[in-house]
Amino acid sequence: MRKKRANRILDQCQVLMLGLGLLCVLALLLLVKPGAVDPDPGSVAAAAATPFPAPEGLRIAVGSDLHLDPDHEGAAGGGHVSYNLELVDALLWDAREQGAEMILLTGDLVNGGKPHRHRALAEKLHAAEAEGLSVYVLPGNHDLAPIGQRDFAALYGDFGYDEACSRDAASLSYCIKRDGLMLLMMDTAGYSVSAIDLPGAPGGDRDDAFLTEETLHWAEGLLRQAQDEGLRVLAAGHYNLLPEICQTPGSGFHVENGRRFAQLLRAYGVPLYLSGHMHVPAVYQAEGLTELLTGYLLSYPAAYSILDLTDSSLRYTPRRIDVDAWAKQTGQTDPALTHFAQWQQEGLRSYSTANVEYMTQRNPLNKTEAGQAADFFYAAMDAYWSGTLIQQRTALEAMPGYAPFFRCAEGYAYGWWLRDLMENSSPLLSGFTLELEPLS
């Protein structure tokens, strides 16, 4: 029994790591500037973003893994994707356009914790707040070193730290109270030990993710306070809590004391924990607690999460940034930005075709089958990244390219990975509603 469980964890780890690797390749292919290449009108039907209904209750936007890096803006390559500056601007603009009152950014704000990168992001966040959008940030594993914890809190003082009703002495965790809501913003570490310089922070010689005993005690005190004051609580952190792989030390995703913190959230009736880090959108539920992972901003389809909180419910809806509308509103002239949805989908189509051509070198298909396999792969990848793979599974399996694709993918990672996704992706990725217990 123990061996079977270990194998299941290993399989999940393999699927996850493969998915992250493929996503990074996909992001580089889809978000590197194409120079003079213009989108081909009509070649791919673009699934542009559409306006949301007006908010009911409090609308909260959630973004993650921005990896802002002005040092590589405009470079076709150089180790990081382009359009990272524009996509952050478009994210903040779109959140305001959809009626969000606040946006939570759950870590990996920049691509390496250099001060000038943080200052570049802070400038954008100041502009967003000047337009009426409250911004609250958390550090991720990419955000500290060379800057330390105290520098981070100073740089982002206007985005949570200076208005916090409470700050943890042992970490960069803090608490916000507003609109009958308590936001418990948790620093899960994972960054270099050289960046740990708060007076109450623990020493150590490891650079892993953890929550200290002191931080758990601080969080429980706030949860008790929220209960006494009749406040609804949402919690957020960069690292994940509920995926099974996160319970496995050495996996690269394990948070020391993460399981205990999840139990603490359950004990106080917290309905939702928000995270990022894995670079893939995902939803996990266990023992009454739901975790929502917001995906990598710089990956297809450039999306974020929207939450609508009322007295009786909490609704999640994924949101594709309307980059096309932002580009028009702000006078952009780059055709890849003015036709961004189409440009991204053309990139995905080219990526799908190229991978089928590569796999058919070992597992040949005739020309018709190869075209059908590429059509299927494109449709399946689009459905996965858009959160509708399970809903579209029957239609995908009926496509002429379904069987040819898996024949040519035999022995390749894509075949194994895509089969697993089609069987196990969560139907909640396209949206869900949590019914909330009345506050006492």
C-alpha positions in Angstrom: 0.0 0.0 0.0 2.8 2.4 0.9 4.6 1.6 -2.3 1.5 2.2 -4.4 1.0 5.6 -2.7 4.6 6.5 -3.4 4.2 5.6 -7.0 1.1 7.8 -7.3 3.0 10.7 -5.8 5.9 10.1 -8.2 3.5 10.1 -11.1 1.9 13.4 -10.0 5.4 14.9 -9.6 6.3 13.7 -13.1 3.1 15.1 -14.6 3.6 18.4 -12.8 7.3 18.9 -13.7 6.6 17.9 -17.3 3.7 20.4 -17.5 5.9 23.2 -16.1 8.7 22.4 -18.6 6.3 22.4 -21.5 4.6 25.5 -20.3 7.9 27.4 -20.2 8.8 26.4 -23.7 5.3 27.4 -24.8 5.6 30.8 -23.1 8.9 31.5 -24.8 7.5 30.5 -28.2 4.2 32.5 -27.8 5.6 35.7 -26.1 8.8 36.4 -27.9 8.4 39.5 -30.1 8.1 38.5 -33.7 9.8 41.6 -35.1 8.1 42.6 -38.4 5.8 39.6 -38.5 2.1 40.7 -38.5 -0.8 38.6 -37.4 -2.5 37.1 -40.5 -6.1 38.3 -40.3 -8.5 35.3 -40.5 -5.9 32.6 -40.3 -7.0 31.7 -36.8 -10.3 32.6 -35.2 -9.3 34.6 -32.0 -11.1 33.9 -28.8 -11.0 37.5 -27.6 -11.9 38.4 -24.0 -15.4 39.5 -23.3 -16.7 41.9 -20.6 -17.9 40.4 -17.3 -21.3 41.2 -15.7 -21.2 44.0 -13.2 -19.8 42.9 -9.8 -22.2 41.6 -7.2 -20.6 42.4 -3.8 -16.8 42.8 -3.7 -14.8 42.0 -6.8 -11.2 40.9 -6.3 -8.7 40.3 -9.0 -5.8 37.9 -8.5 -2.6 37.8 -10.5 0.5 35.6 -10.0 4.0 35.0 -11.4 4.3 38.3 -13.3 8.1 37.8 -13.6 8.5 41.4 -14.7 11.9 41.9 -16.2 12.6 45.2 -18.0 16.2 44.1 -18.8 14.8 41.7 -21.4 12.0 43.8 -22.7 12.1 43.9 -26.5 14.6 41.1 -26.8 13.7 38.1 -28.9 15.3 35.6 -26.6 17.7 36.5 -23.9 16.3 34.0 -21.4 13.0 35.7 -20.8 9.8 36.4 -22.7 9.0 39.8 -24.1 5.9 41.9 -23.6 6.2 41.3 -19.9 5.9 45.1 -19.2 2.9 45.5 -21.5 1.1 42.5 -20.0 1.5 43.9 -16.5 0.0 47.2 -17.6 -2.8 45.3 -19.5 -3.5 43.2 -16.4 -4.0 46.2 -14.1 -6.0 48.0 -16.7 -8.3 45.0 -17.4 -8.9 44.4 -13.7 -10.1 48.0 -13.3 -12.2 47.7 -16.4 -13.9 44.6 -15.0 -14.8 46.4 -11.8 -12.3 45.0 -9.4 -11.8 47.0 -6.3 -8.5 45.4 -5.5 -5.9 43.0 -7.0 -3.8 40.5 -5.1 -0.4 39.6 -6.6 0.7 36.3 -5.1 4.4 36.4 -5.6 7.2 36.1 -8.2 6.5 39.7 -9.0 9.8 40.2 -10.8 12.2 37.8 -12.5 15.0 37.9 -9.9 15.0 40.3 -6.9 17.0 43.2 -8.3 16.0 46.6 -6.9 15.5 48.3 -10.3 13.1 45.6 -11.4 11.0 46.0 -8.2 11.1 49.8 -8.7 9.8 49.4 -12.3 6.9 47.3 -11.0 6.2 49.6 -8.1 5.8 52.5 -10.6 3.2 50.6 -12.5 1.4 49.7 -9.2 1.4 53.3 -8.1 -0.3 54.3 -11.4 -2.9 51.6 -10.9 -3.7 52.8 -7.4 -4.0 56.4 -8.7 -6.8 55.0 -10.9 -8.6 53.6 -7.9 -7.4 49.9 -7.8 -6.0 48.8 -4.5 -2.9 46.6 -4.8 -1.7 44.0 -2.3 1.5 42.0 -3.0 3.4 39.0 -1.6 6.9 37.8 -2.2 7.7 34.7 -4.2 10.8 32.6 -4.4 12.1 34.9 -7.3 11.6 38.2 -5.5 14.3 38.4 -2.8 18.1 38.3 -3.1 19.9 40.5 -3.7 17.2 42.7 -1.9 16.3 41.5 1.6 13.0 41.3 3.5 13.2 44.8 4.9 14.0 46.3 1.5 11.0 44.4 0.0 8.6 45.7 2.6 9.9 49.3 2.1 9.7 49.1 -1.8 6.1 47.7 -1.5 5.0 49.8 1.5 2.1 51.3 -0.4 0.9 47.9 -1.5 0.0 46.2 1.7 2.8 46.6 4.2 2.2 50.2 5.4 -1.5 49.8 5.7 -1.4 46.4 7.3 -3.4 46.0 10.6 -0.8 43.5 11.7 2.6 42.3 10.4 4.4 39.1 11.4 7.8 39.8 13.0 9.2 36.5 11.7 8.3 36.9 8.0 6.8 39.2 5.3 3.3 38.0 6.2 0.8 40.7 6.9 -3.0 41.3 7.4 -5.4 43.7 5.8 -8.9 44.4 7.1 -11.4 46.2 4.8 -15.0 45.9 3.6 -15.8 43.3 6.2 -13.0 41.1 5.0 -9.7 40.0 6.4 -6.9 39.3 3.9 -4.3 37.0 5.4 -1.3 37.5 3.2 1.3 34.8 3.9 5.0 34.9 3.1 5.9 31.2 2.4 9.6 32.0 1.9 11.4 29.7 -0.6 13.9 32.5 -1.3 17.6 32.6 -0.5 18.5 32.6 3.2 20.8 35.5 2.5 17.6 37.7 2.1 16.2 36.9 5.5 16.9 40.0 7.6 13.8 40.8 9.6 14.6 41.2 13.3 12.3 38.4 14.3 13.1 36.1 11.3 14.7 32.7 12.0 18.2 32.0 10.9 19.1 28.8 9.0 21.1 27.4 6.1 18.3 26.3 3.8 16.5 28.1 1.0 13.2 26.1 1.1 9.6 27.1 1.6 8.4 27.2 5.2 6.1 28.8 7.8 7.6 29.1 11.2 6.0 28.3 14.5 6.0 32.1 15.2 4.1 32.8 12.0 1.5 30.1 12.6 0.9 31.5 16.1 0.6 35.0 14.6 -1.9 33.8 12.0 -4.0 31.9 14.5 -4.3 35.0 16.6 -5.7 36.9 13.6 -8.0 34.1 12.6 -9.4 34.2 16.2 -9.8 38.0 15.9 -11.7 37.7 12.6 -14.0 35.1 14.2 -14.7 37.5 17.1 -15.3 40.5 14.8 -17.4 38.6 12.3 -15.0 39.1 9.4 -14.8 36.9 6.3 -11.2 35.6 5.7 -9.4 34.9 2.5 -5.8 33.7 2.7 -3.1 33.9 0.1 0.5 32.8 -0.4 3.0 32.1 -3.2 3.6 28.4 -2.5 0.8 25.8 -2.6 -0.7 23.8 0.2 -3.1 21.2 -1.1 -1.6 19.3 -4.0 -0.3 16.0 -2.9 3.1 16.7 -4.1 3.4 19.6 -1.6 3.3 17.1 1.2 6.4 15.4 -0.1 9.8 16.8 1.2 12.3 17.2 -1.5 9.7 17.6 -4.3 10.6 21.2 -4.8 7.0 22.2 -3.8 6.9 21.2 -0.2 6.1 23.9 2.4 7.3 23.1 5.9 4.3 23.4 8.2 2.1 23.9 5.1 -0.2 21.0 6.2 -0.6 22.6 9.6 -1.5 25.9 8.1 -4.1 24.3 5.9 -5.6 22.7 9.0 -5.7 26.1 10.7 -7.6 27.6 7.8 -10.1 24.7 8.0 -10.5 25.1 11.7 -11.5 28.7 11.3 -13.8 28.2 8.3 -11.6 29.9 5.7 -13.1 28.9 2.4 -10.3 29.7 -0.1 -6.5 29.8 -0.2 -5.0 31.6 -3.2 -1.6 30.7 -4.6 0.6 30.6 -7.7 4.2 29.2 -8.1 3.4 26.1 -10.2 2.8 28.3 -13.3 -0.4 26.4 -14.2 -4.0 27.2 -13.4 -5.4 24.6 -11.0 -8.1 24.0 -8.4 -7.7 21.7 -5.5 -10.2 20.8 -2.8 -9.7 18.8 0.4 -11.7 18.5 3.6 -13.6 21.7 3.1 -10.8 23.9 2.0 -10.4 25.1 -1.7 -7.1 26.2 -3.2 -7.0 28.3 -6.4 -3.8 28.5 -8.3 -3.5 31.4 -10.6 -1.3 30.6 -13.6 1.8 32.3 -15.1 0.9 35.7 -16.5 3.3 35.4 -19.4 1.9 32.1 -20.7 -1.0 31.5 -23.1 -3.6 32.8 -22.8 -2.4 35.7 -20.5 -5.0 35.2 -17.8 -5.8 36.0 -14.2 -8.5 35.2 -11.7 -11.6 37.1 -10.7 -13.4 36.6 -7.4 -16.9 37.9 -6.5 -17.6 37.9 -2.8 -21.0 38.3 -1.3 -22.4 37.6 2.1 -23.5 34.1 0.9 -21.1 33.1 -1.9 -17.7 33.3 -3.4 -17.5 32.9 -7.2 -14.3 32.3 -9.2 -14.1 33.1 -12.9 -11.0 32.9 -15.0 -10.3 36.0 -17.1 -8.3 36.3 -20.3 -6.8 39.8 -20.4 -8.3 41.9 -23.2 -4.9 43.0 -24.4 -6.4 44.1 -27.8 -8.7 46.6 -26.0 -5.9 47.8 -23.8 -3.7 48.4 -26.8 -6.4 50.4 -28.5 -7.1 52.4 -25.4 -3.5 53.2 -24.9 -2.5 53.9 -28.5 -0.2 50.9 -29.1 1.0 50.4 -32.6 2.7 47.0 -32.4 0.4 44.6 -34.4 1.1 41.8 -32.0 -0.5 43.9 -29.2 -3.4 45.3 -31.2 -4.3 41.8 -32.4 -2.9 40.0 -29.3 -5.5 37.2 -28.9 -5.1 36.2 -32.6 -1.3 36.5 -32.4 -1.2 34.2 -29.4 -3.4 31.6 -31.0 -1.4 31.7 -34.2 1.7 31.0 -32.1 -0.1 28.1 -30.4 -1.1 26.8 -33.8 2.4 27.0 -35.2 3.7 25.3 -32.0 1.3 22.5 -32.3 2.1 21.9 -36.0 5.9 22.0 -35.3 5.6 19.4 -32.5 3.5 17.0 -34.6 6.0 17.3 -37.4 8.8 16.5 -35.0 7.1 13.5 -33.5 6.2 12.1 -37.0 9.9 11.7 -37.8 9.8 8.7 -35.5 6.1 7.8 -35.9 5.1 8.7 -39.4 1.6 9.8 -40.5 0.4 10.6 -43.9 -0.1 14.3 -44.8 -3.9 14.2 -44.0 -3.4 12.5 -40.7 -0.6 14.9 -39.7 -2.8 17.9 -40.4 -5.6 16.4 -38.4 -3.2 15.5 -35.5 -2.0 19.1 -35.4 -5.6 20.4 -35.4 -6.4 18.2 -32.5 -3.3 19.2 -30.5 -4.0 22.8 -31.1 -7.6 22.4 -29.9 -6.6 20.4 -26.9 -3.9 22.8 -25.8 -6.2 25.7 -26.2 -8.9 24.0 -24.2 -6.4 23.1 -21.4 -4.9 26.6 -21.0 -8.4 28.1 -21.2 -9.7 25.8 -18.4 -12.2 23.9 -20.4 -10.4 20.6 -21.3 -12.8 18.4 -19.3 -15.9 20.1 -20.7 -14.6 19.7 -24.2 -13.2 16.2 -23.8 -16.0 14.3 -25.7 -15.7 16.7 -28.6 -11.9 16.5 -28.7 -12.1 12.7 -28.6 -14.4 12.8 -31.6 -12.0 14.9 -33.7 -10.4 13.0 -36.7 -6.9 13.9 -35.4 -7.4 12.3 -31.9 -6.1 8.8 -32.8 -3.4 10.0 -35.3 -2.0 12.4 -32.6 -1.6 9.7 -30.0 -0.1 7.3 -32.6 2.5 9.9 -33.5 3.0 10.9 -29.8 3.8 7.3 -28.7 7.0 7.3 -26.8 7.0 11.1 -26.4 6.2 13.2 -23.3 3.3 15.0 -25.0 1.3 11.9 -25.4 1.6 10.8 -21.8 1.0 14.3 -20.5 -2.0 15.1 -22.6 -3.7 11.7 -21.8 -3.3 12.5 -18.1 -4.7 16.0 -18.5 -7.7 14.7 -20.4 -8.5 12.3 -17.7 -7.6 14.3 -14.6 -8.0 18.1 -15.2 -10.4 19.7 -12.8 -13.8 20.8 -14.2 -13.6 23.7 -11.8 -11.0 25.4 -13.9 -13.7 27.0 -16.0 -15.2 28.5 -12.8 -16.9 27.6 -9.5 -19.0 29.0 -6.7 -18.5 28.3 -3.0 -21.6 28.7 -0.8 -20.5 30.4 2.4 -21.8 29.7 5.9 -23.3 32.8 7.6 -20.9 34.6 9.9 -21.8 34.4 13.5 
